[in-house]
Amino acid sequence: MSVGRSDELVLANELENEHVGVIKVVRSRSKPPLLRILEFVTLMHVRKLRSEDGAGKGYVMVSRDVTRPVDAEEEKKGDSPAVIRSEILMNVTIAREIEGYEGRCEMINVNHVKSPMVPLMIGKKIGIAGAFNFINDIRSLC
């Protein structure tokens, strides 16, 4: 399904520095069956959890959808773009170590998604299936 991913702009790349982290704009494209290409442009910030946060060892990632001015102009004109733009408006993910369980972590993932062209009943089913697949994909990496 993935057509590719590229880092469009890297503003910081110091993951081990808990005060800076990684800040970048990422463009990813995927092609689900029966749909046009989906393109996601995201501003992403990842950093280590700080010891003073009291959250343990781990990482926090915050990402937000980025709409380019060119995309906004296409929408105003009513042009049908060759790709479907992002529906994931915002995401926060926290992955932190579970003490006493080496090689395991707790993961919290919260998304704000907008799907105006998908009926609510279908959107719920797709969302649950997507979350299930997301967890299975992560588990398969271990």
Backbone as numpy.savetxt, mean C-alpha at the origin, in Angstrom:
# Nx Ny Nz CAx CAy CAz Cx Cy Cz
-0.12 -11.15 -12.07 -0.92 -9.96 -12.07 -0.07 -8.70 -12.07
1.10 -8.72 -11.45 1.93 -7.53 -11.41 2.57 -7.27 -12.77
2.47 -6.02 -13.21 3.08 -5.62 -14.48 4.41 -4.93 -14.22
4.62 -4.46 -13.00 5.88 -3.83 -12.65 5.74 -2.79 -11.57
6.88 -2.37 -11.05 6.93 -1.39 -9.97 8.20 -0.57 -10.14
8.09 0.73 -9.90 9.28 1.58 -10.00 9.24 2.65 -8.92
10.42 2.99 -8.42 10.55 4.10 -7.48 10.68 5.36 -8.32
9.67 6.22 -8.29 9.67 7.44 -9.09 10.54 8.52 -8.47
10.55 8.59 -7.14 11.30 9.63 -6.43 11.65 9.10 -5.05
12.93 9.13 -4.69 13.37 8.70 -3.36 13.85 9.94 -2.61
13.16 10.27 -1.53 13.50 11.46 -0.74 14.42 11.13 0.43
14.31 9.92 0.97 15.18 9.46 2.06 15.27 7.95 1.97
16.45 7.41 2.31 16.63 5.97 2.25 17.53 5.51 3.41
17.05 5.72 4.63 17.80 5.37 5.83 16.92 4.54 6.76
16.60 3.31 6.35 15.67 2.47 7.10 16.13 2.20 8.53
17.42 2.05 8.74 17.91 1.75 10.08 17.91 2.97 11.00
17.75 4.17 10.46 17.67 5.38 11.26 16.22 5.56 11.69
15.92 5.38 12.98 14.53 5.42 13.44 13.89 6.80 13.35
14.67 7.84 13.07 14.11 9.18 12.95 13.88 9.60 11.51
14.45 8.88 10.55 14.32 9.26 9.14 13.52 8.22 8.38
14.06 7.02 8.25 13.38 5.95 7.52 13.51 6.08 6.02
12.52 5.54 5.32 12.49 5.58 3.86 11.27 6.39 3.44
11.50 7.36 2.57 10.40 8.17 2.03 10.55 8.15 0.52
9.50 7.69 -0.18 9.59 7.63 -1.63 8.21 7.65 -2.28
8.22 7.96 -3.57 7.02 7.87 -4.39 7.19 6.64 -5.27
6.22 5.73 -5.20 6.31 4.44 -5.89 5.16 4.33 -6.90
5.47 3.86 -8.10 4.44 3.58 -9.11 4.41 2.07 -9.33
3.24 1.47 -9.16 3.10 0.04 -9.43 1.92 -0.16 -10.37
2.03 -1.19 -11.19 0.98 -1.51 -12.16 0.67 -2.99 -12.08
-0.62 -3.31 -12.13 -1.03 -4.71 -12.13 -2.18 -4.90 -13.11
-2.38 -6.12 -13.55 -3.40 -6.44 -14.55 -4.23 -7.62 -14.04
-5.29 -7.34 -13.26 -6.17 -8.43 -12.83 -6.96 -8.97 -14.02
-7.41 -10.21 -13.94 -8.22 -10.77 -15.03 -9.47 -9.93 -15.29
-9.81 -9.74 -16.53 -11.03 -9.05 -16.98 -11.05 -7.55 -16.70
-9.96 -6.98 -16.25 -9.91 -5.54 -16.00 -8.78 -4.90 -16.77
-8.87 -3.58 -16.91 -7.76 -2.84 -17.49 -6.61 -2.81 -16.49
-5.49 -2.29 -16.92 -4.33 -2.17 -16.03 -4.68 -1.23 -14.88
-4.34 -1.64 -13.67 -4.49 -0.79 -12.49 -3.15 -0.14 -12.20
-3.15 1.16 -12.00 -1.91 1.87 -11.70 -2.05 2.55 -10.35
-1.06 2.34 -9.50 -1.06 2.94 -8.17 0.18 3.81 -8.03
-0.02 5.08 -7.72 1.09 5.98 -7.42 0.93 6.38 -5.96
1.95 6.07 -5.17 1.83 6.17 -3.72 3.01 6.90 -3.11
2.73 7.81 -2.18 3.77 8.42 -1.36 3.88 7.53 -0.12
5.08 7.00 0.13 5.27 6.01 1.18 6.35 6.45 2.16
6.07 6.27 3.45 7.06 6.54 4.49 7.14 5.33 5.40
8.32 4.76 5.56 8.56 3.61 6.42 9.66 3.97 7.41
9.47 3.63 8.68 10.53 3.84 9.66 10.45 2.78 10.74
11.56 2.64 11.46 11.58 1.75 12.62 10.71 2.33 13.71
10.07 1.45 14.49 9.36 1.92 15.67 10.39 2.41 16.68
10.11 3.52 17.31 11.04 4.09 18.29 10.84 3.43 19.65
11.93 3.28 20.39 11.83 2.66 21.72 10.94 3.50 22.64
10.96 4.83 22.49 10.13 5.68 23.35 8.64 5.58 23.02
8.29 4.99 21.87 6.88 4.78 21.53 6.27 3.67 22.39
7.12 2.80 22.93 6.64 1.69 23.75 5.95 0.60 22.95
6.21 0.56 21.65 5.52 -0.41 20.78 6.37 -1.63 20.48
7.56 -1.72 21.03 8.42 -2.87 20.75 9.26 -2.66 19.50
9.88 -3.75 19.04 10.73 -3.68 17.85 9.88 -3.95 16.63
10.06 -3.14 15.60 9.31 -3.35 14.37 9.35 -2.13 13.49
8.40 -2.06 12.58 8.35 -0.98 11.59 6.93 -0.48 11.43
6.81 0.79 11.05 5.52 1.37 10.69 5.64 1.93 9.28
4.61 1.68 8.47 4.58 2.20 7.11 3.27 2.95 6.92
3.37 4.16 6.42 2.20 4.97 6.10 2.30 5.31 4.63
1.21 5.09 3.90 1.22 5.44 2.48 -0.07 6.15 2.12
0.03 7.01 1.11 -1.11 7.79 0.67 -1.10 7.84 -0.84
-2.28 7.71 -1.43 -2.43 7.80 -2.88 -2.02 9.19 -3.35
-1.35 9.23 -4.49 -0.94 10.50 -5.08 -1.60 10.61 -6.45
-2.35 11.69 -6.67 -2.95 11.93 -7.98 -2.17 13.05 -8.64
-1.64 12.74 -9.80 -0.86 13.74 -10.52 -1.81 14.75 -11.17
-1.37 16.01 -11.40 -2.21 17.00 -12.06 -2.73 16.53 -13.42
-1.92 15.78 -14.16 -2.34 15.28 -15.47 -3.54 14.36 -15.32
-3.53 13.51 -14.29 -4.63 12.59 -14.05 -5.91 13.35 -13.72
-5.79 14.38 -12.90 -6.96 15.17 -12.51 -7.56 15.87 -13.73
-6.73 16.38 -14.62 -7.21 17.04 -15.84 -7.96 16.06 -16.74
-7.45 14.84 -16.88 -8.13 13.81 -17.68 -9.52 13.55 -17.14
-9.64 13.47 -15.81 -10.93 13.20 -15.20 -11.90 14.35 -15.45
-11.43 15.60 -15.39 -12.30 16.75 -15.62 -12.84 16.75 -17.04
-12.01 16.37 -18.01 -12.42 16.35 -19.41 -13.35 15.18 -19.70
-13.37 14.20 -18.81 -14.18 13.01 -19.05 -13.48 11.98 -19.91
-12.19 12.17 -20.13 -11.42 11.20 -20.91 -11.35 9.88 -20.15
-11.42 8.80 -20.88 -11.27 7.48 -20.27 -9.81 7.08 -20.35
-9.09 7.10 -19.25 -7.66 6.77 -19.30 -7.44 5.31 -19.64
-6.23 5.00 -20.11 -5.87 3.63 -20.47 -5.69 2.76 -19.24
-5.55 3.40 -18.09 -5.38 2.66 -16.84 -6.42 3.13 -15.83
-6.71 2.30 -14.86 -7.60 2.66 -13.76 -6.71 3.11 -12.61
-6.98 4.28 -12.05 -6.15 4.83 -10.98 -6.46 4.17 -9.64
-5.63 4.47 -8.69 -5.70 3.84 -7.36 -7.03 4.07 -6.68
-7.49 3.05 -5.97 -8.66 3.17 -5.12 -8.27 3.06 -3.65
-6.99 2.77 -3.38 -6.50 2.72 -2.01 -6.01 4.12 -1.66
-6.80 4.86 -0.88 -6.48 6.25 -0.59 -5.40 6.39 0.47
-5.45 5.55 1.50 -4.48 5.64 2.58 -4.30 4.27 3.22
-3.09 4.02 3.71 -2.77 2.74 4.33 -1.80 2.96 5.48
-2.02 2.26 6.57 -1.07 2.23 7.68 -0.81 0.77 8.02
0.45 0.39 8.07 0.83 -0.98 8.42 1.86 -0.93 9.53
1.63 -1.71 10.57 2.61 -1.85 11.65 2.99 -3.33 11.72
4.27 -3.60 11.65 4.77 -4.97 11.82 5.74 -4.93 12.99
5.45 -5.71 14.03 6.33 -5.69 15.19 6.59 -7.10 15.71
7.76 -7.23 16.29 8.24 -8.51 16.81 7.36 -8.97 17.97
7.13 -10.28 18.04 6.43 -10.87 19.18 7.49 -11.49 20.07
7.63 -10.95 21.27 8.66 -11.46 22.19 8.43 -12.93 22.50
9.52 -13.71 22.45 9.44 -15.13 22.75 9.10 -16.00 21.56
8.80 -15.39 20.41 8.48 -16.15 19.19 9.40 -15.69 18.07
10.59 -16.24 18.05 11.59 -15.84 17.06 11.07 -16.13 15.64
11.27 -15.17 14.76 10.86 -15.33 13.37 9.39 -15.06 13.12
8.67 -14.59 14.14 7.25 -14.27 13.98 7.01 -12.81 14.32
5.95 -12.26 13.73 5.62 -10.87 14.03 4.11 -10.68 14.05
3.71 -9.61 14.69 2.32 -9.18 14.68 2.20 -8.12 13.60
1.15 -8.20 12.80 0.99 -7.22 11.73 -0.41 -6.61 11.80
-0.44 -5.29 11.81 -1.70 -4.54 11.83 -1.74 -3.75 10.53
-2.82 -3.89 9.77 -2.94 -3.23 8.48 -4.31 -2.56 8.40
-4.33 -1.24 8.20 -5.57 -0.49 8.09 -5.55 0.25 6.76
-6.63 0.10 5.98 -6.73 0.76 4.67 -7.98 1.62 4.59
-7.89 2.70 3.85 -9.06 3.50 3.49 -9.18 3.36 1.98
-10.24 2.69 1.54 -10.40 2.35 0.13 -11.65 3.01 -0.42
-11.57 3.50 -1.66 -12.71 4.10 -2.35 -12.96 3.30 -3.61
-14.16 2.73 -3.73 -14.53 1.95 -4.92 -15.91 2.37 -5.41
-16.03 3.55 -6.03 -17.34 4.05 -6.41 -18.03 3.23 -7.50
-17.28 2.48 -8.29 -17.89 1.74 -9.39 -18.24 0.30 -9.01
-17.98 -0.09 -7.76 -18.26 -1.45 -7.32 -19.40 -1.42 -6.30
-20.48 -2.19 -6.53 -21.57 -2.23 -5.55 -21.06 -2.70 -4.19
-21.65 -2.17 -3.12 -21.20 -2.43 -1.75 -21.12 -3.92 -1.43
-22.15 -4.69 -1.82 -22.17 -6.12 -1.51 -20.98 -6.84 -2.16
-20.71 -6.52 -3.41 -19.58 -7.13 -4.12 -18.27 -6.64 -3.53
-18.20 -5.35 -3.21 -16.99 -4.77 -2.62 -16.60 -5.45 -1.32
-17.59 -5.77 -0.48 -17.29 -6.45 0.78 -16.71 -7.84 0.53
-17.29 -8.57 -0.42 -16.79 -9.92 -0.73 -15.38 -9.85 -1.29
-15.15 -8.91 -2.20 -13.82 -8.75 -2.79 -12.82 -8.34 -1.72
-13.23 -7.43 -0.83 -12.34 -6.96 0.24 -11.92 -8.08 1.17
-12.87 -8.91 1.56 -12.55 -10.03 2.45 -11.64 -11.03 1.74
-11.95 -11.34 0.48 -11.11 -12.27 -0.28 -9.71 -11.70 -0.47
-9.63 -10.39 -0.73 -8.33 -9.74 -0.90 -7.50 -9.79 0.37
-8.15 -9.54 1.51 -7.44 -9.59 2.80 -6.94 -11.01 3.08
-7.77 -11.99 2.80 -7.39 -13.40 3.00 -6.18 -13.75 2.12
-6.23 -13.35 0.85 -5.12 -13.62 -0.07 -3.85 -12.89 0.35
-4.00 -11.66 0.87 -2.86 -10.87 1.32 -2.12 -11.60 2.45
-2.87 -12.10 3.43 -2.26 -12.84 4.54 -1.60 -14.12 4.04
-2.27 -14.84 3.16 -1.68 -16.08 2.62 -0.41 -15.80 1.83
-0.38 -14.69 1.07 0.83 -14.32 0.33 1.99 -14.05 1.28
1.71 -13.35 2.37 2.76 -13.06 3.35 3.24 -14.34 4.02
2.31 -15.21 4.39 2.68 -16.49 5.03 3.54 -17.34 4.10
3.27 -17.29 2.80 4.04 -18.11 1.85 5.49 -17.66 1.75
5.79 -16.44 2.18 7.17 -15.94 2.16 8.01 -16.52 3.28
7.38 -17.04 4.32 8.10 -17.56 5.49 8.57 -18.98 5.26
